[in-house]
Amino acid sequence: MSRISVDQVKHVAHLARLAITEEEASKFTKQLDDIISFAEQLNELDTENVEPMAHALEVRNVMREDRAQQGLPREEVLKNAPDHQDGQIKVPGIME
């Protein structure tokens, strides 16, 4: 028994602005049905004593403290610039 129909696949493709052929619709219907079937297997698991979680691994804020510090010296930065003038990076103009 298929949990998703070809018409549903075509409808979703239309909403996503995707042009699919009849052959692709049939193929995607089978693939999506397999995915749904696999996901339904998870309903068979006993999760009564499992604490809900948002991530499989313990995640903590690993960013450094945000504090002001001295930047790179201007001469060092300008070494990497393809073109510079008067201590500033020179870029092509975009307006006349």
Gaussian input, Z-matrix of N, CA and C with variables (Angstrom, degrees):
# hf/3-21g

backbone

0 1
 N
 C     1     B1
 C     2     B2     1     A1
 N     3     B3     2     A2     1     D1
 C     4     B4     3     A3     2     D2
 C     5     B5     4     A4     3     D3
 N     6     B6     5     A5     4     D4
 C     7     B7     6     A6     5     D5
 C     8     B8     7     A7     6     D6
 N     9     B9     8     A8     7     D7
 C    10    B10     9     A9     8     D8
 C    11    B11    10    A10     9     D9
 N    12    B12    11    A11    10    D10
 C    13    B13    12    A12    11    D11
 C    14    B14    13    A13    12    D12
 N    15    B15    14    A14    13    D13
 C    16    B16    15    A15    14    D14
 C    17    B17    16    A16    15    D15
 N    18    B18    17    A17    16    D16
 C    19    B19    18    A18    17    D17
 C    20    B20    19    A19    18    D18
 N    21    B21    20    A20    19    D19
 C    22    B22    21    A21    20    D20
 C    23    B23    22    A22    21    D21
 N    24    B24    23    A23    22    D22
 C    25    B25    24    A24    23    D23
 C    26    B26    25    A25    24    D24
 N    27    B27    26    A26    25    D25
 C    28    B28    27    A27    26    D26
 C    29    B29    28    A28    27    D27
 N    30    B30    29    A29    28    D28
 C    31    B31    30    A30    29    D29
 C    32    B32    31    A31    30    D30
 N    33    B33    32    A32    31    D31
 C    34    B34    33    A33    32    D32
 C    35    B35    34    A34    33    D33
 N    36    B36    35    A35    34    D34
 C    37    B37    36    A36    35    D35
 C    38    B38    37    A37    36    D36
 N    39    B39    38    A38    37    D37
 C    40    B40    39    A39    38    D38
 C    41    B41    40    A40    39    D39
 N    42    B42    41    A41    40    D40
 C    43    B43    42    A42    41    D41
 C    44    B44    43    A43    42    D42
 N    45    B45    44    A44    43    D43
 C    46    B46    45    A45    44    D44
 C    47    B47    46    A46    45    D45
 N    48    B48    47    A47    46    D46
 C    49    B49    48    A48    47    D47
 C    50    B50    49    A49    48    D48
 N    51    B51    50    A50    49    D49
 C    52    B52    51    A51    50    D50
 C    53    B53    52    A52    51    D51
 N    54    B54    53    A53    52    D52
 C    55    B55    54    A54    53    D53
 C    56    B56    55    A55    54    D54
 N    57    B57    56    A56    55    D55
 C    58    B58    57    A57    56    D56
 C    59    B59    58    A58    57    D57
 N    60    B60    59    A59    58    D58
 C    61    B61    60    A60    59    D59
 C    62    B62    61    A61    60    D60
 N    63    B63    62    A62    61    D61
 C    64    B64    63    A63    62    D62
 C    65    B65    64    A64    63    D63
 N    66    B66    65    A65    64    D64
 C    67    B67    66    A66    65    D65
 C    68    B68    67    A67    66    D66
 N    69    B69    68    A68    67    D67
 C    70    B70    69    A69    68    D68
 C    71    B71    70    A70    69    D69
 N    72    B72    71    A71    70    D70
 C    73    B73    72    A72    71    D71
 C    74    B74    73    A73    72    D72
 N    75    B75    74    A74    73    D73
 C    76    B76    75    A75    74    D74
 C    77    B77    76    A76    75    D75
 N    78    B78    77    A77    76    D76
 C    79    B79    78    A78    77    D77
 C    80    B80    79    A79    78    D78
 N    81    B81    80    A80    79    D79
 C    82    B82    81    A81    80    D80
 C    83    B83    82    A82    81    D81
 N    84    B84    83    A83    82    D82
 C    85    B85    84    A84    83    D83
 C    86    B86    85    A85    84    D84
 N    87    B87    86    A86    85    D85
 C    88    B88    87    A87    86    D86
 C    89    B89    88    A88    87    D87
 N    90    B90    89    A89    88    D88
 C    91    B91    90    A90    89    D89
 C    92    B92    91    A91    90    D90
 N    93    B93    92    A92    91    D91
 C    94    B94    93    A93    92    D92
 C    95    B95    94    A94    93    D93
 N    96    B96    95    A95    94    D94
 C    97    B97    96    A96    95    D95
 C    98    B98    97    A97    96    D96
 N    99    B99    98    A98    97    D97
 C   100   B100    99    A99    98    D98
 C   101   B101   100   A100    99    D99
 N   102   B102   101   A101   100   D100
 C   103   B103   102   A102   101   D101
 C   104   B104   103   A103   102   D102
 N   105   B105   104   A104   103   D103
 C   106   B106   105   A105   104   D104
 C   107   B107   106   A106   105   D105
 N   108   B108   107   A107   106   D106
 C   109   B109   108   A108   107   D107
 C   110   B110   109   A109   108   D108
 N   111   B111   110   A110   109   D109
 C   112   B112   111   A111   110   D110
 C   113   B113   112   A112   111   D111
 N   114   B114   113   A113   112   D112
 C   115   B115   114   A114   113   D113
 C   116   B116   115   A115   114   D114
 N   117   B117   116   A116   115   D115
 C   118   B118   117   A117   116   D116
 C   119   B119   118   A118   117   D117
 N   120   B120   119   A119   118   D118
 C   121   B121   120   A120   119   D119
 C   122   B122   121   A121   120   D120
 N   123   B123   122   A122   121   D121
 C   124   B124   123   A123   122   D122
 C   125   B125   124   A124   123   D123
 N   126   B126   125   A125   124   D124
 C   127   B127   126   A126   125   D125
 C   128   B128   127   A127   126   D126
 N   129   B129   128   A128   127   D127
 C   130   B130   129   A129   128   D128
 C   131   B131   130   A130   129   D129
 N   132   B132   131   A131   130   D130
 C   133   B133   132   A132   131   D131
 C   134   B134   133   A133   132   D132
 N   135   B135   134   A134   133   D133
 C   136   B136   135   A135   134   D134
 C   137   B137   136   A136   135   D135
 N   138   B138   137   A137   136   D136
 C   139   B139   138   A138   137   D137
 C   140   B140   139   A139   138   D138
 N   141   B141   140   A140   139   D139
 C   142   B142   141   A141   140   D140
 C   143   B143   142   A142   141   D141
 N   144   B144   143   A143   142   D142
 C   145   B145   144   A144   143   D143
 C   146   B146   145   A145   144   D144
 N   147   B147   146   A146   145   D145
 C   148   B148   147   A147   146   D146
 C   149   B149   148   A148   147   D147
 N   150   B150   149   A149   148   D148
 C   151   B151   150   A150   149   D149
 C   152   B152   151   A151   150   D150
 N   153   B153   152   A152   151   D151
 C   154   B154   153   A153   152   D152
 C   155   B155   154   A154   153   D153
 N   156   B156   155   A155   154   D154
 C   157   B157   156   A156   155   D155
 C   158   B158   157   A157   156   D156
 N   159   B159   158   A158   157   D157
 C   160   B160   159   A159   158   D158
 C   161   B161   160   A160   159   D159
 N   162   B162   161   A161   160   D160
 C   163   B163   162   A162   161   D161
 C   164   B164   163   A163   162   D162
 N   165   B165   164   A164   163   D163
 C   166   B166   165   A165   164   D164
 C   167   B167   166   A166   165   D165
 N   168   B168   167   A167   166   D166
 C   169   B169   168   A168   167   D167
 C   170   B170   169   A169   168   D168
 N   171   B171   170   A170   169   D169
 C   172   B172   171   A171   170   D170
 C   173   B173   172   A172   171   D171
 N   174   B174   173   A173   172   D172
 C   175   B175   174   A174   173   D173
 C   176   B176   175   A175   174   D174
 N   177   B177   176   A176   175   D175
 C   178   B178   177   A177   176   D176
 C   179   B179   178   A178   177   D177
 N   180   B180   179   A179   178   D178
 C   181   B181   180   A180   179   D179
 C   182   B182   181   A181   180   D180
 N   183   B183   182   A182   181   D181
 C   184   B184   183   A183   182   D182
 C   185   B185   184   A184   183   D183
 N   186   B186   185   A185   184   D184
 C   187   B187   186   A186   185   D185
 C   188   B188   187   A187   186   D186
 N   189   B189   188   A188   187   D187
 C   190   B190   189   A189   188   D188
 C   191   B191   190   A190   189   D189
 N   192   B192   191   A191   190   D190
 C   193   B193   192   A192   191   D191
 C   194   B194   193   A193   192   D192
 N   195   B195   194   A194   193   D193
 C   196   B196   195   A195   194   D194
 C   197   B197   196   A196   195   D195
 N   198   B198   197   A197   196   D196
 C   199   B199   198   A198   197   D197
 C   200   B200   199   A199   198   D198
 N   201   B201   200   A200   199   D199
 C   202   B202   201   A201   200   D200
 C   203   B203   202   A202   201   D201
 N   204   B204   203   A203   202   D202
 C   205   B205   204   A204   203   D203
 C   206   B206   205   A205   204   D204
 N   207   B207   206   A206   205   D205
 C   208   B208   207   A207   206   D206
 C   209   B209   208   A208   207   D207
 N   210   B210   209   A209   208   D208
 C   211   B211   210   A210   209   D209
 C   212   B212   211   A211   210   D210
 N   213   B213   212   A212   211   D211
 C   214   B214   213   A213   212   D212
 C   215   B215   214   A214   213   D213
 N   216   B216   215   A215   214   D214
 C   217   B217   216   A216   215   D215
 C   218   B218   217   A217   216   D216
 N   219   B219   218   A218   217   D217
 C   220   B220   219   A219   218   D218
 C   221   B221   220   A220   219   D219
 N   222   B222   221   A221   220   D220
 C   223   B223   222   A222   221   D221
 C   224   B224   223   A223   222   D222
 N   225   B225   224   A224   223   D223
 C   226   B226   225   A225   224   D224
 C   227   B227   226   A226   225   D225
 N   228   B228   227   A227   226   D226
 C   229   B229   228   A228   227   D227
 C   230   B230   229   A229   228   D228
 N   231   B231   230   A230   229   D229
 C   232   B232   231   A231   230   D230
 C   233   B233   232   A232   231   D231
 N   234   B234   233   A233   232   D232
 C   235   B235   234   A234   233   D233
 C   236   B236   235   A235   234   D234
 N   237   B237   236   A236   235   D235
 C   238   B238   237   A237   236   D236
 C   239   B239   238   A238   237   D237
 N   240   B240   239   A239   238   D238
 C   241   B241   240   A240   239   D239
 C   242   B242   241   A241   240   D240
 N   243   B243   242   A242   241   D241
 C   244   B244   243   A243   242   D242
 C   245   B245   244   A244   243   D243
 N   246   B246   245   A245   244   D244
 C   247   B247   246   A246   245   D245
 C   248   B248   247   A247   246   D246
 N   249   B249   248   A248   247   D247
 C   250   B250   249   A249   248   D248
 C   251   B251   250   A250   249   D249
 N   252   B252   251   A251   250   D250
 C   253   B253   252   A252   251   D251
 C   254   B254   253   A253   252   D252
 N   255   B255   254   A254   253   D253
 C   256   B256   255   A255   254   D254
 C   257   B257   256   A256   255   D255
 N   258   B258   257   A257   256   D256
 C   259   B259   258   A258   257   D257
 C   260   B260   259   A259   258   D258
 N   261   B261   260   A260   259   D259
 C   262   B262   261   A261   260   D260
 C   263   B263   262   A262   261   D261
 N   264   B264   263   A263   262   D262
 C   265   B265   264   A264   263   D263
 C   266   B266   265   A265   264   D264
 N   267   B267   266   A266   265   D265
 C   268   B268   267   A267   266   D266
 C   269   B269   268   A268   267   D267
 N   270   B270   269   A269   268   D268
 C   271   B271   270   A270   269   D269
 C   272   B272   271   A271   270   D270
 N   273   B273   272   A272   271   D271
 C   274   B274   273   A273   272   D272
 C   275   B275   274   A274   273   D273
 N   276   B276   275   A275   274   D274
 C   277   B277   276   A276   275   D275
 C   278   B278   277   A277   276   D276
 N   279   B279   278   A278   277   D277
 C   280   B280   279   A279   278   D278
 C   281   B281   280   A280   279   D279
 N   282   B282   281   A281   280   D280
 C   283   B283   282   A282   281   D281
 C   284   B284   283   A283   282   D282
 N   285   B285   284   A284   283   D283
 C   286   B286   285   A285   284   D284
 C   287   B287   286   A286   285   D285

   B1=1.4471
   B2=1.5293
   B3=1.2895
   B4=1.4585
   B5=1.5219
   B6=1.3147
   B7=1.4599
   B8=1.5253
   B9=1.3314
   B10=1.4571
   B11=1.5306
   B12=1.3080
   B13=1.4622
   B14=1.5248
   B15=1.3137
   B16=1.4579
   B17=1.5255
   B18=1.3397
   B19=1.4685
   B20=1.5314
   B21=1.3308
   B22=1.4618
   B23=1.5313
   B24=1.3207
   B25=1.4642
   B26=1.5305
   B27=1.3198
   B28=1.4665
   B29=1.5285
   B30=1.3302
   B31=1.4638
   B32=1.5300
   B33=1.3233
   B34=1.4660
   B35=1.5256
   B36=1.3232
   B37=1.4649
   B38=1.5293
   B39=1.3196
   B40=1.4697
   B41=1.5279
   B42=1.3379
   B43=1.4631
   B44=1.5256
   B45=1.3391
   B46=1.4617
   B47=1.5267
   B48=1.3203
   B49=1.4685
   B50=1.5303
   B51=1.3428
   B52=1.4590
   B53=1.5195
   B54=1.3038
   B55=1.4612
   B56=1.5275
   B57=1.3404
   B58=1.4586
   B59=1.5151
   B60=1.3202
   B61=1.4644
   B62=1.5224
   B63=1.3335
   B64=1.4737
   B65=1.5281
   B66=1.3242
   B67=1.4690
   B68=1.5287
   B69=1.3339
   B70=1.4637
   B71=1.5266
   B72=1.3245
   B73=1.4729
   B74=1.5201
   B75=1.3205
   B76=1.4675
   B77=1.5261
   B78=1.3276
   B79=1.4658
   B80=1.5274
   B81=1.3362
   B82=1.4523
   B83=1.5314
   B84=1.3351
   B85=1.4646
   B86=1.5220
   B87=1.3161
   B88=1.4726
   B89=1.5286
   B90=1.3352
   B91=1.4647
   B92=1.5297
   B93=1.3253
   B94=1.4686
   B95=1.5177
   B96=1.3229
   B97=1.4676
   B98=1.5308
   B99=1.3319
   B100=1.4643
   B101=1.5261
   B102=1.3242
   B103=1.4630
   B104=1.5294
   B105=1.3294
   B106=1.4681
   B107=1.5208
   B108=1.3172
   B109=1.4657
   B110=1.5278
   B111=1.3182
   B112=1.4656
   B113=1.5222
   B114=1.3293
   B115=1.4657
   B116=1.5277
   B117=1.3262
   B118=1.4708
   B119=1.5220
   B120=1.3301
   B121=1.4645
   B122=1.5195
   B123=1.3253
   B124=1.4576
   B125=1.5249
   B126=1.3395
   B127=1.4629
   B128=1.5234
   B129=1.3220
   B130=1.4599
   B131=1.5213
   B132=1.3283
   B133=1.4583
   B134=1.5201
   B135=1.3334
   B136=1.4565
   B137=1.5311
   B138=1.3195
   B139=1.4636
   B140=1.5293
   B141=1.3199
   B142=1.4613
   B143=1.5302
   B144=1.3333
   B145=1.4706
   B146=1.5298
   B147=1.3076
   B148=1.4593
   B149=1.5246
   B150=1.3386
   B151=1.4607
   B152=1.5363
   B153=1.3329
   B154=1.4678
   B155=1.5220
   B156=1.3456
   B157=1.4528
   B158=1.5165
   B159=1.3100
   B160=1.4556
   B161=1.5230
   B162=1.3354
   B163=1.4582
   B164=1.5215
   B165=1.3144
   B166=1.4607
   B167=1.5222
   B168=1.3037
   B169=1.4554
   B170=1.5183
   B171=1.3234
   B172=1.4636
   B173=1.5236
   B174=1.3094
   B175=1.4529
   B176=1.5244
   B177=1.3217
   B178=1.4539
   B179=1.5132
   B180=1.3031
   B181=1.4489
   B182=1.5273
   B183=1.3184
   B184=1.4589
   B185=1.5310
   B186=1.3126
   B187=1.4616
   B188=1.5207
   B189=1.3093
   B190=1.4618
   B191=1.5268
   B192=1.2937
   B193=1.4603
   B194=1.5241
   B195=1.3068
   B196=1.4619
   B197=1.5154
   B198=1.3297
   B199=1.4680
   B200=1.5253
   B201=1.3148
   B202=1.4618
   B203=1.5208
   B204=1.3300
   B205=1.4563
   B206=1.5182
   B207=1.2978
   B208=1.4572
   B209=1.5286
   B210=1.3462
   B211=1.4526
   B212=1.5206
   B213=1.3213
   B214=1.4649
   B215=1.5229
   B216=1.3237
   B217=1.4788
   B218=1.5348
   B219=1.3143
   B220=1.4656
   B221=1.5258
   B222=1.3272
   B223=1.4656
   B224=1.5285
   B225=1.3172
   B226=1.4746
   B227=1.5250
   B228=1.3186
   B229=1.4596
   B230=1.5254
   B231=1.3074
   B232=1.4629
   B233=1.5282
   B234=1.3335
   B235=1.4665
   B236=1.5301
   B237=1.3277
   B238=1.4642
   B239=1.5213
   B240=1.3080
   B241=1.4675
   B242=1.5274
   B243=1.3332
   B244=1.4596
   B245=1.5260
   B246=1.3364
   B247=1.4571
   B248=1.5286
   B249=1.3174
   B250=1.4677
   B251=1.5186
   B252=1.3196
   B253=1.4680
   B254=1.5187
   B255=1.3070
   B256=1.4702
   B257=1.5252
   B258=1.3268
   B259=1.4608
   B260=1.5120
   B261=1.3343
   B262=1.4565
   B263=1.5259
   B264=1.3309
   B265=1.4606
   B266=1.5138
   B267=1.3127
   B268=1.4531
   B269=1.5341
   B270=1.3322
   B271=1.4649
   B272=1.5178
   B273=1.3383
   B274=1.4678
   B275=1.5276
   B276=1.3303
   B277=1.4589
   B278=1.5277
   B279=1.3247
   B280=1.4638
   B281=1.5201
   B282=1.3125
   B283=1.4707
   B284=1.5111
   B285=1.2964
   B286=1.4640
   B287=1.5063
   A1=108.91
   A2=116.06
   A3=121.45
   A4=110.23
   A5=116.53
   A6=121.57
   A7=111.59
   A8=116.00
   A9=120.65
   A10=107.58
   A11=116.01
   A12=119.75
   A13=110.92
   A14=115.20
   A15=121.15
   A16=109.69
   A17=116.19
   A18=119.57
   A19=111.47
   A20=117.07
   A21=120.16
   A22=110.83
   A23=116.43
   A24=120.79
   A25=109.48
   A26=116.67
   A27=120.73
   A28=110.95
   A29=116.24
   A30=120.94
   A31=110.62
   A32=116.42
   A33=120.15
   A34=110.22
   A35=116.98
   A36=120.38
   A37=109.91
   A38=116.58
   A39=120.62
   A40=110.80
   A41=117.17
   A42=120.96
   A43=111.23
   A44=116.10
   A45=120.77
   A46=111.97
   A47=115.77
   A48=122.17
   A49=111.75
   A50=115.20
   A51=121.66
   A52=109.21
   A53=116.43
   A54=121.16
   A55=107.38
   A56=116.82
   A57=120.20
   A58=109.75
   A59=115.05
   A60=120.88
   A61=109.36
   A62=115.59
   A63=120.58
   A64=110.17
   A65=115.82
   A66=120.92
   A67=110.68
   A68=116.49
   A69=120.67
   A70=110.81
   A71=117.33
   A72=120.67
   A73=109.95
   A74=117.69
   A75=121.10
   A76=110.66
   A77=116.02
   A78=120.61
   A79=110.58
   A80=117.23
   A81=120.84
   A82=111.61
   A83=116.50
   A84=120.00
   A85=109.92
   A86=117.42
   A87=122.17
   A88=109.90
   A89=117.04
   A90=120.40
   A91=111.51
   A92=116.93
   A93=120.25
   A94=111.21
   A95=117.09
   A96=120.58
   A97=109.95
   A98=117.57
   A99=121.21
   A100=111.04
   A101=116.85
   A102=121.16
   A103=110.28
   A104=116.88
   A105=121.17
   A106=110.13
   A107=116.39
   A108=121.34
   A109=110.24
   A110=116.52
   A111=120.29
   A112=110.36
   A113=117.41
   A114=121.05
   A115=111.02
   A116=116.86
   A117=119.83
   A118=112.42
   A119=117.00
   A120=119.92
   A121=110.86
   A122=116.95
   A123=120.46
   A124=111.65
   A125=117.67
   A126=121.09
   A127=111.95
   A128=117.53
   A129=121.59
   A130=112.38
   A131=117.41
   A132=120.99
   A133=111.03
   A134=115.48
   A135=121.28
   A136=108.05
   A137=116.23
   A138=121.09
   A139=111.56
   A140=116.29
   A141=121.80
   A142=112.14
   A143=118.07
   A144=121.32
   A145=112.13
   A146=117.05
   A147=120.97
   A148=108.72
   A149=114.62
   A150=119.46
   A151=109.40
   A152=117.61
   A153=120.09
   A154=110.70
   A155=115.42
   A156=119.75
   A157=109.28
   A158=115.57
   A159=121.18
   A160=111.70
   A161=117.30
   A162=120.81
   A163=108.70
   A164=116.83
   A165=120.83
   A166=112.58
   A167=117.22
   A168=121.78
   A169=109.86
   A170=115.78
   A171=118.84
   A172=108.22
   A173=116.67
   A174=121.15
   A175=108.63
   A176=115.24
   A177=120.66
   A178=108.81
   A179=115.87
   A180=120.61
   A181=107.85
   A182=116.06
   A183=120.02
   A184=111.66
   A185=116.14
   A186=119.27
   A187=109.84
   A188=114.77
   A189=119.41
   A190=109.78
   A191=115.50
   A192=120.77
   A193=108.64
   A194=116.88
   A195=121.50
   A196=109.00
   A197=115.46
   A198=119.08
   A199=108.85
   A200=115.31
   A201=121.29
   A202=109.57
   A203=115.08
   A204=119.56
   A205=109.00
   A206=115.57
   A207=121.80
   A208=109.92
   A209=117.33
   A210=122.08
   A211=111.39
   A212=115.34
   A213=120.11
   A214=110.25
   A215=116.49
   A216=119.13
   A217=109.52
   A218=116.03
   A219=121.93
   A220=111.42
   A221=117.44
   A222=120.94
   A223=110.98
   A224=115.51
   A225=120.70
   A226=110.54
   A227=116.91
   A228=121.97
   A229=110.29
   A230=116.73
   A231=120.86
   A232=112.71
   A233=117.95
   A234=120.54
   A235=110.79
   A236=116.53
   A237=121.50
   A238=113.25
   A239=117.73
   A240=121.05
   A241=109.33
   A242=117.70
   A243=119.45
   A244=112.43
   A245=117.59
   A246=121.34
   A247=108.42
   A248=117.05
   A249=119.94
   A250=109.56
   A251=114.33
   A252=120.84
   A253=108.40
   A254=117.19
   A255=123.85
   A256=112.68
   A257=117.16
   A258=121.13
   A259=115.05
   A260=117.65
   A261=120.87
   A262=109.93
   A263=115.75
   A264=120.58
   A265=108.51
   A266=116.09
   A267=121.50
   A268=108.98
   A269=116.58
   A270=121.93
   A271=109.24
   A272=117.40
   A273=119.24
   A274=110.52
   A275=115.36
   A276=120.28
   A277=111.33
   A278=116.57
   A279=120.54
   A280=111.72
   A281=116.66
   A282=120.78
   A283=108.69
   A284=115.50
   A285=119.66
   A286=111.41
   D1=126.38
   D2=-179.69
   D3=-83.72
   D4=134.56
   D5=-179.52
   D6=-89.57
   D7=-9.10
   D8=-179.67
   D9=-139.82
   D10=142.43
   D11=-176.37
   D12=-102.47
   D13=162.64
   D14=176.64
   D15=-60.55
   D16=-38.61
   D17=178.99
   D18=-62.77
   D19=-37.84
   D20=178.12
   D21=-66.24
   D22=-39.93
   D23=178.46
   D24=-63.75
   D25=-43.83
   D26=178.66
   D27=-62.70
   D28=-39.28
   D29=179.91
   D30=-63.76
   D31=-45.88
   D32=179.26
   D33=-64.79
   D34=-39.75
   D35=177.63
   D36=-61.93
   D37=-41.06
   D38=178.08
   D39=-62.60
   D40=-44.30
   D41=179.29
   D42=-62.72
   D43=-33.82
   D44=-179.85
   D45=-86.66
   D46=4.55
   D47=-179.83
   D48=59.03
   D49=41.45
   D50=178.38
   D51=-107.96
   D52=133.75
   D53=175.94
   D54=-94.83
   D55=115.29
   D56=178.66
   D57=-124.56
   D58=149.71
   D59=178.79
   D60=-85.43
   D61=170.44
   D62=176.89
   D63=-60.37
   D64=-39.66
   D65=-179.95
   D66=-63.62
   D67=-43.67
   D68=178.33
   D69=-65.93
   D70=-39.44
   D71=179.28
   D72=-60.89
   D73=-42.25
   D74=178.93
   D75=-65.65
   D76=-43.36
   D77=-179.82
   D78=-63.60
   D79=-45.33
   D80=-179.32
   D81=-67.25
   D82=-33.54
   D83=177.24
   D84=-60.67
   D85=-45.95
   D86=179.05
   D87=-63.26
   D88=-46.03
   D89=-178.29
   D90=-64.04
   D91=-43.69
   D92=179.63
   D93=-67.02
   D94=-36.36
   D95=177.21
   D96=-63.29
   D97=-39.73
   D98=177.09
   D99=-63.66
   D100=-40.38
   D101=179.10
   D102=-64.88
   D103=-45.06
   D104=179.00
   D105=-62.51
   D106=-41.13
   D107=179.34
   D108=-61.30
   D109=-43.99
   D110=178.34
   D111=-63.02
   D112=-43.85
   D113=-179.38
   D114=-63.82
   D115=-35.29
   D116=179.47
   D117=-66.55
   D118=-24.05
   D119=177.03
   D120=-62.75
   D121=-27.78
   D122=179.66
   D123=-65.58
   D124=-24.75
   D125=178.06
   D126=-67.15
   D127=-18.45
   D128=-179.29
   D129=-80.44
   D130=-13.73
   D131=-178.52
   D132=-76.38
   D133=142.87
   D134=176.66
   D135=-85.86
   D136=109.84
   D137=-179.00
   D138=-113.44
   D139=21.84
   D140=-175.86
   D141=-56.18
   D142=-45.36
   D143=-175.39
   D144=-106.05
   D145=23.58
   D146=179.46
   D147=-101.04
   D148=124.04
   D149=-178.89
   D150=-73.43
   D151=133.51
   D152=178.25
   D153=-60.98
   D154=147.12
   D155=179.20
   D156=-145.41
   D157=157.16
   D158=-179.53
   D159=-96.39
   D160=-17.97
   D161=-176.28
   D162=-148.55
   D163=147.64
   D164=-178.40
   D165=-69.94
   D166=-27.57
   D167=179.04
   D168=-112.03
   D169=150.97
   D170=177.09
   D171=-69.17
   D172=120.72
   D173=-176.52
   D174=-114.93
   D175=130.68
   D176=177.10
   D177=-125.60
   D178=161.36
   D179=176.27
   D180=-68.14
   D181=113.41
   D182=-176.60
   D183=-106.90
   D184=13.11
   D185=-179.48
   D186=-81.98
   D187=147.98
   D188=179.38
   D189=-72.28
   D190=164.02
   D191=177.08
   D192=-64.95
   D193=137.51
   D194=-179.40
   D195=-84.36
   D196=109.74
   D197=178.84
   D198=-143.47
   D199=149.58
   D200=-179.45
   D201=-69.52
   D202=139.80
   D203=176.03
   D204=-149.35
   D205=165.20
   D206=-177.91
   D207=-64.50
   D208=132.40
   D209=177.43
   D210=-83.31
   D211=-175.40
   D212=178.33
   D213=-69.41
   D214=149.25
   D215=175.70
   D216=-64.62
   D217=144.41
   D218=-177.08
   D219=-55.63
   D220=-41.41
   D221=-179.06
   D222=-61.54
   D223=-38.22
   D224=179.61
   D225=-65.55
   D226=-41.71
   D227=179.94
   D228=-66.78
   D229=-44.07
   D230=-177.28
   D231=-67.88
   D232=-20.36
   D233=175.66
   D234=-60.54
   D235=-32.98
   D236=-177.34
   D237=-88.45
   D238=-10.72
   D239=-178.18
   D240=-79.23
   D241=133.66
   D242=179.37
   D243=-64.92
   D244=-30.78
   D245=179.98
   D246=-148.98
   D247=134.52
   D248=178.22
   D249=-146.60
   D250=158.31
   D251=-178.29
   D252=-153.62
   D253=134.73
   D254=178.10
   D255=52.32
   D256=40.04
   D257=177.09
   D258=77.05
   D259=12.09
   D260=179.58
   D261=-128.02
   D262=151.44
   D263=178.14
   D264=-75.55
   D265=130.22
   D266=-178.19
   D267=-96.59
   D268=128.89
   D269=-179.92
   D270=-124.45
   D271=158.14
   D272=178.37
   D273=-63.56
   D274=143.88
   D275=177.89
   D276=-71.90
   D277=148.13
   D278=178.50
   D279=-116.28
   D280=-7.78
   D281=-179.93
   D282=-126.13
   D283=149.73
   D284=179.25
   D285=-88.71

